[in-house]
């Protein structure tokens, strides 16, 4: 045991007999089944991602060709009914949002109360080693007190004595959303309002302490006898806002946004494209039509590559788990085991890369056949490269 300030730690050592060959083989069989599931899911992820990416790109191109920039946001033109429109302007809401518990109000689209509790947090570091034919595991548990937004269940700690947390918070977090959000004469749909999420912390410097048992310190309200030396169970509350919708002497002018959506009366709602996607776009600031669609294409590209990488990784892990049995069979011979491990990783890398490219090419087949053919040919490259590195005698 050791105690350094508010941080406490102890070490626990456990041991178990080294698993036999049949036991390790059984564990490997379970891993093979998990690998097969992961392998099959990677095909689904890669294939559907390509269709989604191409469908989104076509929807954006369709939207760019049809969008109508509005001359004025203060009048609703019947001739644009049902059309995809582009407008930019300041946010406005019908009434301010309140938190009566702390005497706070703000003219904004969203107001979030964030409550944190001072709690014990457990950290765990483990190392395994072999000694006298046994597998030993040395685990160091350390405990520190921190502000956390969620209740940390101390019942799951290795040692709860001396590190017990309350089971609930006396004050809860919440987010209030204005029921009516407009840009000029147009009312935003719920989907557009959900996109207003650029939260900023609200300064509390101009506010007084709301209650006798609450103390303001910086941009926090503290439920604590001494905020500078908090105890476990003490609370601190902060506030965040998104979409300032009125001029504020402390925060400035109302936020401006750019919206592209379908006009339905004075409502801005999703626009259904021929490709099957819904277009309802909102960005902070005053952006042109071209700038908005460029950002959407960039976002689509980033998402596509992220899912491609995730699909390839899932396939690599799945193949590695399925062929792990070969590593287990030679586990008793350290030199052979290390060589086999390197070979298996190279095999999994090449096969995962080839199959990922092949799956992507099939996903493009119905949309861009020429690109699908080129990607399909590219999928053979890892196999050709791997085969070219095999000595001629082994090939014969």
C-alpha positions as CSV (number, residue, x, y, z in Angstrom):
1,X,0.0,0.0,0.0
2,X,1.1,3.6,-0.6
3,X,-0.6,7.0,-0.1
4,X,0.6,10.1,-2.0
5,X,-1.7,13.0,-1.3
6,X,-5.2,12.3,-2.5
7,X,-3.9,9.4,-4.6
8,X,-3.8,5.9,-3.1
9,X,-2.6,2.6,-4.6
10,X,-2.0,-1.0,-3.8
11,X,-0.8,-4.1,-5.7
12,X,-2.4,-7.5,-6.0
13,X,-0.7,-10.6,-7.5
14,X,-2.8,-13.6,-8.7
15,X,-1.5,-16.8,-10.2
16,X,-3.0,-19.7,-12.1
17,X,-1.5,-22.8,-13.7
18,X,-0.2,-22.5,-17.2
19,X,-3.0,-23.6,-19.6
20,X,-2.4,-27.0,-21.3
21,X,-2.4,-27.6,-25.0
22,X,-6.1,-28.7,-25.1
23,X,-7.2,-25.7,-23.1
24,X,-5.4,-23.3,-25.3
25,X,-6.8,-25.1,-28.4
26,X,-10.3,-24.7,-27.0
27,X,-9.7,-20.9,-26.4
28,X,-8.4,-20.6,-30.0
29,X,-11.5,-22.3,-31.3
30,X,-13.7,-19.7,-29.6
31,X,-11.5,-17.0,-31.1
32,X,-11.9,-18.6,-34.5
33,X,-15.7,-18.3,-34.2
34,X,-15.5,-14.7,-33.2
35,X,-13.1,-14.1,-36.1
36,X,-15.5,-15.6,-38.5
37,X,-18.3,-13.3,-37.3
38,X,-16.0,-10.2,-37.5
39,X,-14.8,-11.3,-41.0
40,X,-18.4,-11.6,-42.3
41,X,-19.4,-8.2,-40.8
42,X,-16.4,-6.5,-42.5
43,X,-17.9,-7.5,-45.9
44,X,-21.2,-5.9,-45.0
45,X,-19.6,-2.8,-43.7
46,X,-17.4,-2.3,-46.7
47,X,-20.1,-3.1,-49.3
48,X,-22.8,-0.9,-47.8
49,X,-20.4,2.0,-47.2
50,X,-19.6,2.3,-50.9
51,X,-23.2,2.4,-51.8
52,X,-23.9,5.0,-49.1
53,X,-21.0,7.1,-50.2
54,X,-22.0,7.1,-53.9
55,X,-25.7,7.7,-53.1
56,X,-24.8,10.6,-50.9
57,X,-22.5,12.1,-53.5
58,X,-25.3,11.8,-56.1
59,X,-27.8,13.4,-53.7
60,X,-25.5,16.3,-53.1
61,X,-25.0,16.9,-56.8
62,X,-28.7,16.8,-57.3
63,X,-29.2,19.3,-54.6
64,X,-26.6,21.7,-56.0
65,X,-28.3,21.6,-59.4
66,X,-31.8,22.4,-57.9
67,X,-31.1,24.8,-54.9
68,X,-32.7,28.2,-55.0
69,X,-30.9,31.1,-53.1
70,X,-33.5,33.3,-51.4
71,X,-33.4,37.0,-51.9
72,X,-35.0,37.7,-48.5
73,X,-35.5,35.7,-45.3
74,X,-38.2,38.0,-44.0
75,X,-40.9,37.0,-46.4
76,X,-42.2,33.6,-47.6
77,X,-42.5,33.3,-51.4
78,X,-45.2,30.8,-52.5
79,X,-43.3,30.2,-55.8
80,X,-40.6,28.4,-53.9
81,X,-43.1,26.0,-52.2
82,X,-41.7,22.4,-52.2
83,X,-38.3,23.6,-53.6
84,X,-34.8,23.3,-52.1
85,X,-33.9,26.7,-50.8
86,X,-30.7,28.3,-49.5
87,X,-30.8,31.1,-46.9
88,X,-28.6,32.6,-44.2
89,X,-29.4,34.8,-41.3
90,X,-29.5,35.3,-37.5
91,X,-31.2,32.8,-35.2
92,X,-34.2,33.9,-33.3
93,X,-36.4,32.2,-30.6
94,X,-39.8,33.2,-29.1
95,X,-38.7,33.3,-25.5
96,X,-35.5,32.8,-23.4
97,X,-34.5,29.5,-21.7
98,X,-34.5,29.4,-17.9
99,X,-32.9,27.5,-15.1
100,X,-34.9,28.8,-12.1
101,X,-32.8,26.7,-9.6
102,X,-29.8,29.0,-10.3
103,X,-31.6,32.2,-11.4
104,X,-30.2,31.9,-14.9
105,X,-31.8,32.8,-18.3
106,X,-30.5,33.2,-21.8
107,X,-31.9,33.8,-25.3
108,X,-30.5,30.8,-27.1
109,X,-31.6,27.6,-28.9
110,X,-30.1,25.3,-26.3
111,X,-29.1,25.6,-22.7
112,X,-27.2,22.8,-21.0
113,X,-26.7,22.3,-17.3
114,X,-23.7,20.1,-16.6
115,X,-23.4,18.7,-13.1
116,X,-20.1,17.1,-11.8
117,X,-19.5,15.3,-8.6
118,X,-16.2,14.9,-6.7
119,X,-15.6,11.2,-6.6
120,X,-13.1,8.4,-6.2
121,X,-11.8,6.9,-9.5
122,X,-10.0,3.6,-9.8
123,X,-7.2,3.0,-12.3
124,X,-5.8,-0.4,-13.1
125,X,-2.5,-1.4,-14.7
126,X,-1.7,-5.1,-15.2
127,X,1.3,-7.1,-16.3
128,X,1.6,-10.9,-16.8
129,X,4.7,-13.1,-16.5
130,X,5.5,-16.8,-16.2
131,X,7.1,-18.1,-13.0
132,X,7.6,-21.7,-11.8
133,X,5.2,-23.0,-14.5
134,X,2.4,-20.6,-13.5
135,X,1.0,-17.5,-15.1
136,X,1.2,-14.7,-12.7
137,X,-0.7,-11.4,-13.0
138,X,0.4,-8.3,-11.1
139,X,-2.2,-5.6,-11.0
140,X,-1.7,-2.2,-9.5
141,X,-4.8,-0.4,-8.4
142,X,-4.6,3.3,-7.8
143,X,-7.3,5.7,-6.6
144,X,-7.7,9.4,-7.1
145,X,-10.4,12.0,-6.5
146,X,-11.7,13.8,-9.6
147,X,-14.7,15.7,-10.8
148,X,-16.9,13.4,-13.0
149,X,-20.1,14.0,-14.9
150,X,-21.3,10.4,-14.3
151,X,-21.7,8.5,-11.0
152,X,-18.7,6.2,-10.6
153,X,-19.9,2.9,-9.0
154,X,-17.4,2.3,-6.2
155,X,-18.9,-1.2,-5.6
156,X,-16.9,-2.4,-8.6
157,X,-13.6,-1.2,-7.0
158,X,-11.1,-3.8,-5.9
159,X,-11.1,-2.1,-2.5
160,X,-14.2,0.0,-1.8
161,X,-13.3,0.6,1.9
162,X,-11.9,4.2,2.0
163,X,-13.0,4.9,-1.6
164,X,-16.8,4.9,-1.4
165,X,-18.8,7.2,-3.6
166,X,-22.5,8.3,-3.3
167,X,-24.9,6.3,-5.4
168,X,-26.6,9.3,-7.0
169,X,-26.3,13.1,-7.5
170,X,-28.5,15.5,-5.7
171,X,-28.7,17.7,-8.8
172,X,-29.2,16.4,-12.3
173,X,-27.8,17.5,-15.6
174,X,-30.3,18.5,-18.4
175,X,-30.5,20.2,-21.8
176,X,-33.3,22.6,-22.5
177,X,-34.2,23.2,-26.2
178,X,-36.3,26.1,-27.5
179,X,-39.6,24.9,-29.0
180,X,-39.6,27.4,-31.8
181,X,-36.4,28.4,-33.7
182,X,-36.5,30.6,-36.7
183,X,-34.2,32.3,-39.3
184,X,-36.1,35.3,-40.4
185,X,-39.7,34.2,-41.2
186,X,-38.7,30.5,-41.5
187,X,-39.2,27.9,-38.8
188,X,-36.4,25.2,-38.5
189,X,-37.3,21.6,-38.3
190,X,-36.3,19.4,-35.4
191,X,-33.5,17.9,-37.5
192,X,-32.1,21.3,-38.3
193,X,-32.3,22.3,-34.6
194,X,-30.4,19.1,-33.7
195,X,-27.5,20.3,-35.8
196,X,-27.0,23.4,-33.6
197,X,-24.6,21.9,-31.2
198,X,-21.6,24.2,-31.1
199,X,-21.8,24.6,-27.3
200,X,-19.9,27.3,-25.5
201,X,-19.5,27.7,-21.7
202,X,-21.5,30.4,-20.2
203,X,-19.7,32.9,-18.0
204,X,-21.2,33.3,-14.6
205,X,-19.2,36.3,-13.5
206,X,-22.2,38.7,-13.7
207,X,-24.4,36.4,-11.5
208,X,-24.9,36.2,-7.8
209,X,-24.9,33.1,-5.6
210,X,-28.4,31.7,-6.0
211,X,-28.7,30.1,-2.5
212,X,-27.0,30.2,0.8
213,X,-25.5,26.7,0.4
214,X,-24.2,27.4,-3.2
215,X,-21.0,29.3,-3.9
216,X,-19.9,30.8,-7.2
217,X,-16.3,30.2,-8.1
218,X,-15.2,31.2,-11.6
219,X,-17.7,29.8,-14.1
220,X,-19.0,27.1,-11.6
221,X,-21.6,27.0,-8.9
222,X,-20.3,24.8,-6.0
223,X,-22.4,22.7,-3.6
224,X,-19.5,22.6,-1.2
225,X,-18.4,24.0,2.2
226,X,-15.0,24.8,0.8
227,X,-14.7,24.7,-3.1
228,X,-10.9,25.0,-2.9
229,X,-10.7,21.8,-0.9
230,X,-13.7,19.7,-2.1
231,X,-14.8,16.5,-0.4
232,X,-16.2,13.3,-2.0
233,X,-19.9,13.9,-2.8
234,X,-19.5,17.7,-3.4
235,X,-21.1,19.0,-6.6
236,X,-20.2,21.7,-9.1
237,X,-22.5,23.0,-11.8
238,X,-21.6,24.7,-15.1
239,X,-23.7,25.9,-18.0
240,X,-23.3,25.8,-21.8
241,X,-25.3,27.4,-24.6
242,X,-25.6,26.8,-28.3
243,X,-27.2,29.1,-30.9
244,X,-27.4,32.5,-29.3
245,X,-30.7,33.8,-30.6
246,X,-30.8,37.4,-29.4
247,X,-28.5,40.3,-28.7
248,X,-26.9,39.9,-25.2
249,X,-24.8,42.6,-23.4
250,X,-22.3,40.0,-22.2
251,X,-22.3,37.5,-25.1
252,X,-22.8,39.7,-28.2
253,X,-25.0,39.5,-31.2
254,X,-27.2,36.5,-32.2
255,X,-25.5,33.7,-34.1
256,X,-25.8,33.5,-37.8
257,X,-26.4,30.2,-39.6
258,X,-26.7,29.0,-43.2
259,X,-29.5,26.5,-44.1
260,X,-30.4,24.4,-47.1
261,X,-33.7,22.6,-46.9
262,X,-37.1,22.2,-48.5
263,X,-39.6,25.0,-48.1
264,X,-43.0,23.9,-46.9
265,X,-45.0,27.0,-46.1
266,X,-42.9,28.8,-43.6
267,X,-41.3,25.6,-42.4
268,X,-37.8,24.3,-43.5
269,X,-38.0,20.5,-43.7
270,X,-36.0,17.7,-45.2
271,X,-35.7,17.5,-49.0
272,X,-36.1,13.9,-50.4
273,X,-33.7,13.4,-53.3
274,X,-34.1,10.9,-56.2
275,X,-31.3,8.8,-54.8
276,X,-33.2,8.3,-51.5
277,X,-31.3,10.7,-49.2
278,X,-32.7,13.5,-47.2
279,X,-31.1,16.9,-47.5
280,X,-31.4,19.3,-44.5
281,X,-28.1,21.1,-44.0
282,X,-27.1,23.7,-41.4
283,X,-23.7,25.3,-40.8
284,X,-22.7,28.2,-38.6
285,X,-21.9,31.5,-40.3
286,X,-22.9,33.0,-43.7
287,X,-21.9,30.6,-46.4
288,X,-22.6,30.5,-50.2
289,X,-24.3,27.5,-51.9
290,X,-21.0,26.3,-53.3
291,X,-19.2,26.5,-49.9
292,X,-22.0,24.5,-48.2
293,X,-22.0,21.6,-50.7
294,X,-18.2,21.6,-50.8
295,X,-18.2,21.0,-47.0
296,X,-20.8,18.3,-47.4
297,X,-18.7,16.5,-50.0
298,X,-15.6,16.8,-47.7
299,X,-17.6,15.3,-44.8
300,X,-18.9,12.5,-47.0
301,X,-15.3,11.7,-48.1
302,X,-14.0,11.7,-44.6
303,X,-16.8,9.4,-43.4
304,X,-16.2,7.0,-46.3
305,X,-12.5,6.6,-45.7
306,X,-13.1,6.2,-42.0
307,X,-15.5,3.4,-42.6
308,X,-13.2,1.8,-45.2
309,X,-10.4,1.8,-42.6
310,X,-12.8,0.3,-40.0
311,X,-13.9,-2.4,-42.5
312,X,-10.3,-3.3,-43.4
313,X,-9.3,-3.5,-39.8
314,X,-12.3,-5.7,-39.0
315,X,-11.3,-8.0,-41.8
316,X,-7.7,-8.1,-40.7
317,X,-8.7,-8.9,-37.1
318,X,-11.2,-11.6,-38.3
319,X,-8.6,-13.3,-40.5
320,X,-6.0,-13.1,-37.7
321,X,-8.3,-14.8,-35.2
322,X,-9.4,-17.5,-37.7
323,X,-5.8,-18.6,-38.5
324,X,-4.6,-18.2,-34.9
325,X,-4.8,-22.0,-34.5
326,X,-1.5,-22.4,-36.5
327,X,0.2,-20.2,-33.9
328,X,-1.2,-22.3,-31.0
329,X,0.0,-25.5,-32.6
330,X,3.7,-24.4,-32.6
331,X,3.4,-22.4,-29.3
332,X,5.8,-24.9,-27.6
333,X,8.8,-23.9,-29.9
334,X,9.7,-20.2,-29.3
335,X,11.8,-19.7,-32.5
336,X,9.2,-21.4,-34.8
337,X,6.4,-19.6,-33.0
338,X,7.9,-16.2,-33.7
339,X,8.5,-16.9,-37.3
340,X,5.0,-18.4,-37.8
341,X,3.5,-15.3,-36.0
342,X,5.2,-12.9,-38.5
343,X,4.1,-15.1,-41.5
344,X,0.5,-15.2,-40.2
345,X,0.4,-11.4,-39.8
346,X,1.7,-10.8,-43.3
347,X,-0.8,-13.3,-44.7
348,X,-3.7,-11.6,-42.9
349,X,-2.5,-8.2,-44.1
350,X,-2.4,-9.3,-47.8
351,X,-5.7,-11.2,-47.8
352,X,-7.5,-8.4,-45.9
353,X,-6.2,-5.8,-48.3
354,X,-7.1,-7.8,-51.4
355,X,-10.6,-8.8,-50.2
356,X,-11.3,-5.2,-49.0
357,X,-10.5,-3.8,-52.4
358,X,-12.5,-6.5,-54.1
359,X,-15.5,-5.8,-51.9
360,X,-15.2,-2.1,-52.6
361,X,-15.1,-2.7,-56.3
362,X,-18.3,-4.8,-56.2
363,X,-19.9,-1.9,-54.3
364,X,-19.0,0.4,-57.2
365,X,-20.1,-2.1,-59.9
366,X,-23.7,-0.8,-60.3
367,X,-22.6,2.9,-60.1
368,X,-19.3,3.2,-61.9
369,X,-18.3,0.0,-63.7
370,X,-15.0,1.3,-65.0
371,X,-13.8,2.3,-61.6
372,X,-15.0,-1.0,-60.2
373,X,-12.9,-2.9,-62.8
374,X,-9.8,-0.9,-61.9
375,X,-10.2,-1.4,-58.2
376,X,-10.8,-5.1,-58.8
377,X,-7.5,-5.4,-60.7
378,X,-5.8,-3.5,-57.9
379,X,-7.0,-6.1,-55.4
380,X,-4.7,-8.6,-57.1
381,X,-1.6,-6.5,-56.4
382,X,-1.0,-7.7,-52.8
383,X,-1.1,-11.3,-53.8
384,X,1.2,-10.8,-56.8
385,X,3.7,-8.9,-54.7
386,X,3.6,-11.6,-52.0
387,X,4.1,-14.4,-54.6
388,X,7.0,-12.5,-56.3
389,X,8.9,-12.6,-53.1
390,X,8.8,-16.4,-52.9
391,X,12.1,-18.0,-54.1
392,X,11.8,-19.7,-57.6
393,X,12.5,-23.2,-56.2
394,X,9.6,-22.9,-53.7
395,X,7.3,-21.8,-56.5
396,X,8.2,-24.8,-58.6
